[in-house]
Amino acid sequence: MMSPEGTNGRYTIVKMENITKRFGGICAVDDVSLNLYKGEVLALVGDNGAGKSTLVKVLSGAYIADEGSIFINGEKAHIENPMDARKLGVETIYQHLALMDNLDIPSNIFMGRELRSNKILGSLGMMNLRDMQNNAVDLLDEFDISVGDINREVKQLSGGQRQLVAISRAVYFKAQVIIMDEPTAALGVAETSKVYEFINKLKRSGIAILVISHNINEVYEIADRFMVLKTGKLVGVKQKEETDIDEIVTMIISGRSK
Amino acid sequence: MITEEKSYSTSGGRIKDTLFSFFRFFLEHRTIIVLILLVAIVGYLIPSFLTLNNILNVFRQVSITGIVAVGMTFVIITGGIDISVGSIVALSGVVAALAMQSGISIPISIILALLAGIGVGSLNGLIIAYGRVMAFVATLGTMYLIRGLTLIIAKGQAIWDLPDSFVLIGTGYFFGIPIPVIIALLIYLIGHILLNYFTYGRYTLAVGGDEESARLCGVAVKRIKLLTYMLCGLLSAVAGVVLAARLGSGQPSVGTGYELTAIAAAVIGGNSLSGGKGTVFGTLIGALILGVVSNALNLWGVASFWQTIIAGCIILIAVLADTLRNGKS
């Protein structure tokens, strides 16, 4: 089963076709297909156990699908671990953000992908601290993210700032697709709007964003499209203009699409 | 705006603010301030303390456990502990001595001793990182294991008659500075560079701070842990070789208690035993504080029982200061 809406001339970055993932006898994702277009925010919604996390983890490389295939920019992708996904431009922002609280912002942005010195010692792991520092400053400036002193431990940042640092890390490494797991669940109103503002900027720069949430109210404002799952099956996909919050809630609860 | 700044705008608050920042400065730099005060006080009370000879003596006394403490610093930064270091010190000294006694050249003998240290470190690292055993328990096991092994290969006896040029490593001077001190300072310098300028050092901090996040960022957590225990084993072996050279013999029973001295130096130097935080420079200061106190008490003729009590008090104060600082920040 293909996703119901047509291509309507938009560029498809990610195409997941007929994905099935089983855990023992339980079918967590049952023959679900997903299209993700350039510059859109797709909200993947459903109750706990709907399969949305599992589906996304297949894309981010945490799980390998039992059936189905993934295409990125039209080419078949082989994603077997998170590093594979990253190399294809798919970055995941985990709910706990994967920030190291005891380190400063540049260390966190470059963690695991440090810029090396171009001297001989670079191949032994000598870092280019100055470039990392400067690039981190430029990156945060570019997106208008204010964090005070960049060399503060991340521990001292607010929840929203931490979220913004985690997202900008993904952007720095040329993400085409950013997956976010409940991005604003822990944030207040002001910080949520700051994160939304950032997501809108990313959309305009052509990045596709896949947001998971079990709370439709949390993502309704930011999403362009909704994809509803229930017990591992696709319930339906709705463009924001052709639906409203009540219809989505009905779909989540009843598991039926009108 | 999302920034949170504490502001003390009232005039009464300004004094409080000044006091607070002074207090915080003191807490931030407490170890170096304590060392300077300590040297000043002891130097004032005991004139013979501040002679060049005595200062070099202090450095020489701390050099061997000081080398071990650099390895311990990296282990502690990853959130681990290594109490097998004392046994590695004895093993490497005995290996070097036995090798030289059997006619192997000095450089090769030293390399064999260092390889023995790396070997024990790898064993520790494999058990801890890949076997998922608690570091304390794993290294407690290897501590006994290696001590027993060392006693067996040395047949329970010290190995004497080492070549003079080897003994020079422990007793010689270079431009008036004892060679063990030069070796120790070089190791501190390398350790400092490794921690602050190389990805390895940054990964140890990441692993100690948040192992799961580090893994998600692509850090090979297990490999970093393995490398860290190997480094600690290597540096313990360096200390063992220097000690054997200084004693002029490979002795299977040396090094007991070195793990505690090394941990004490790291903790006094502001490294957190919960991991993720630490500096090699801090450990150097910590080792020197312990050395100065012990030297001063010796000059005063205070019995060694009291020295142990005072070392204990210093450790407790250091840990309390650390807790206080974390509470304030």
Interface residues (C-beta under 8 A of the other chain):
Chain A: P82 M83 R86 Y94 H96 L97 A98 L99 M100 D101 N102 L103 S107 M111 G112 R113 E114 R116 L124 G125 M126 M127 L129 S146 V147 G148 Q156 S158 G160 Q161 A190 E191 K194
Chain B: M1 I2 T3 E4 E5 Y197 F198 T199 Y200 R202 L205 A206 G208 G209 D210 E212 S213 A214 L216 C217 G218 V219 G276 K277 S329
